[in-house]
Each structure stands twice: as structure tokens, then as C-alpha cells.
Amino acid sequence: MFETLKNAFKSKEIRVKIFFTLLLVLVYRIGCYIPVPTLDAQQISTVMQNAGDFLGVLSAITGGSMQNATLFALGILPFINAFIIMELLTLVIPALERMSKEGETGRSKLTQITRIVAIGLAVIQAIGIVVMLYNSNGIRPLFPYEEGSESAPVLSMALTIIILVGGSTMVMWLSERITEYGIGNGTSIIIFIGILATAGTSIAGAIKTATEEWTLVWNIIGYILVVVAILAFIVFMDGAERRIAVQYSKQVKGNKVYGGQSTYIPIRVNGSGVMPIIFASSLLMFPQMIIQLFFSDTPAAGWYARYMGTGTPVYYVLLALLILGFSYFYAQIQFNPDDVAKNLQQYGGYLPGIRPGKPTSDFLRKINNRITLFGAIFLMIISLIPTFIFLALDGQYSGGGQSSLGLANSFSATGLLIVVSVALELNKQLESQIMMKHYKGFLK
């Protein structure tokens, strides 16, 4: 990867793209430190300690922006949710499916619809967060006549919603500019930077805690070893694939002979990436978010937190089952055996020992289902087992009290999976652009 970066900086065109990406990332990080005047950061930190997963995940993705009550508190999460919703709707609404197959024009229309949905979700999410913070005294009245008023500071709450939605829209715009003019996918890079920023802050806090309680140094060493092992495992599984041999028949057209070559169809073990974990976590987080926003003081909230909330056995079982289901669902989106079999037959290709047509599609479907099962098991292992290890390493009882490093949330295996996936994808894009540059130079 370092060799790839070295070669990338030798090309002026790629070097400009890299610096442009870094500039936009810097703008994003500056926005993560601009405070919202109507939000009380100290009170929000207290609320987040008791709010469960929703605000915690939001803060981790935004690099601590939510916890610090800054401009980009919502971050890119509304756009991610809008993208997921549009991807699911494309499968069930024929008009959207036709639009997705209309080339660049159709994709532009879908992108515009996704932006509108993202802004709508940002408004809903901002309203819910503002209501939650108001109930917890996290909203500070900005206007003089609202001080000491018995009614809700409506103008201050409305201003907060506008600022949060505007910040989320700006983050969406920055991600699109990175995708269009920079290196890599802008949304992935912003999530990547947010997770790294959160991890960096947590590491600094853990080192400070370890200086006060020296026995926690062994916990930090344990963290490092586990993280390195998980990274190695993720990199290994990211490159794992099943190669299905394909043979093309010879075709004589005029005086030339076409085909007759051998190739293969690569089916990745973890072809769906981290998406099944995101889908499953979002689905389990949704009812908890609704309860926290509107029914936090009811007996139902206590029952849900006790028996189905984060950390309960039911939660982990449901998470594993949803990851399995979404893995198969996402695999069907990415790899369609019927289309692959049809294209092979159209261009004179066949699988050795398998008849063209339906037998080929059935064979590919069976192989894909088996590969998807192993990929789902990998995602379940990554999302569950390291969590227990991190939680075990996070606390150390000493002298009758408890000292916590606070690294369990920052070093989630899901976050590591996202970081590794984005880093590998960024490296592949740099390599492809370097190769294209060499081809252009050769043609000239």
C-alpha cells in the first residue's frame, strides 16, 4: 500500500485528487468542532451515557461530533439510511428499477431522489434528538424572552433542527464532491475518518487512564493484540473467493476465430461487505430509538431494555439471525445466477460438465448459497465474539473501584471491518488510476 501511495504522488493528476480529498476531509473535521449555540455539550454527554446504542453509534460514526454538540452532529447517517431505503425500494418498485437501468440519466434521477429522502430523514432524526435533549435539559434557550419560560423554547428548538439538518446536508455535499473529484467513495471515507477520529480520542483517554492505574497497561496491550488479529482475519477473508471455471467456444467469423479461451467467475466469500451488519443493527436499533425518544419513562421501556436491549442474550441471537438473513438478501442483489447463465449462453460460454441454461443457473445458485453461508458466519463471528473480548478487556477492578479504559465502543469489530474495507477499496482505486495513467502514457 505504501508503494501504491508513492507511485500515486508521482502523477500530478492523482496527486491533485489526493490533496483535494484531504482538503474536503479537513473541512469536514473543522465542522465537527463548530459548536451549536443552543446545545449543552455537558448535558448531552450525560444523556449519551444512559441513552443506549442510538446516540452512541451516531457519535462514533461522526467522530464524536454528536457528543460534542457540534455542527455535523447528524453526520452522514441520514444519507446512508436513505441510500439503503432507495436500494430496497428499487427491488420492489418497477419504476425505480427501470430508472436504475437507464444509464447515467437514470442514476442521476435516483441520486436526486436519494438526496431528498436523506434530507427528510435528517429532519425526522433532528426532531427526535431535539425532543430527547429538551426533555433532558440539553437545549439552552437562545432568545432572551425564552429564559425562565414555562413553555418549550420553540424558536431555539427550531433553530437547532435547522442547524443539524443543514450540517447533515453539507456533509452529504462534501461526500459527493469527494466521490466526483477526489479519490474513493466519499460516504465511505467520511465514515472511515469518523471512526478513526473516535478511536484516536479513545486511545488518548485510555493512555491517560493507564498512567493513573498502571495495571491497565496490560489491558491496552491485550487490545492491540486482539485488534491486530482481527485486522489480519478481516484482510484474509476480504480476499477469499471461489473461482468457477468458464470455457468459451470457438466461433469462426470470416477469416478470424473468436473465443476458445478459459476464464473464471469469482464469487467472493464476503461479497456483501459490512452491509448485513449495518442492516441488522439498524433494524434492532429502530425500536430502541423510538422507545427512547417517546416512551423513555414507561414500564415498556424498562422491560425492553431488560429483556431485548443491547447486551441481552435475545439481542445477540436476533442480531446473528438478522445478519444471516440480510447476507442472503444482499447476495441476491449482487449476484443473479439467472442473468449470469443467460450472458454466458449468449456469448458462447459454458461451465465444464454443466449444461447451459437452467442447469448452469441452478449450479451457480447452489455455489453462491454455500459461499454466502460462510460469509454470513464470518460476519456473525466478527460482530459478536470480539465484542465480548473488548468488553472483558475494557474494565479493571482495583482497590474496590472500577477503572474503565472506554475502548470497547471505539474498537468495535464492525468499525474495524469498515476501516479495513474502505482502506482496501481505496488502495484498489489508486492502483487502477495508476494503471490507467500508464496506459494513457503508452498510447500517447
Buried (B, 14 or more C-beta within 10 A) or exposed (E): EEEBEEBBEEBEEBEEBBEBBEEBBEEBBEBBEEEBEBBBEEBBBEBBEEBBBBBBBBBBBBBBBBBBBBBBBBBBBBBBBBBBBBBBBBEEEEEBEEBBEEEEEBEEBBEEBBBEBBBEBBBEBBBBBBBBBBBBEBBBBBEEEBEEEEEBBEBBBEBBBEBBBBBBBBBBBBBBBBBEEBBBBBBBBBBBBBBBBBBEBBBEBBEEBBEEBEEBEEBBEBBEEBBEEBBEBBEEBBEEBBEBEBBBEEEEEEEEEBBEEEEEBEBBBBBBBBBBBBBBBBBBBEEBBEBBBBEBEEEEBEEBBEEBBBEBEEBBEBBBEBBBBBBBBBBBEBBBBBEBBBEBBEEBBBBEEBEBBEEBBBBBBEBBEEBBBBBBBBBBBBBBEBBEBBEEBBBBEEEEEEBBBBBBBBBBBBBBBBBBBBBBBBBEBBBEBBEEBEEEEEEE
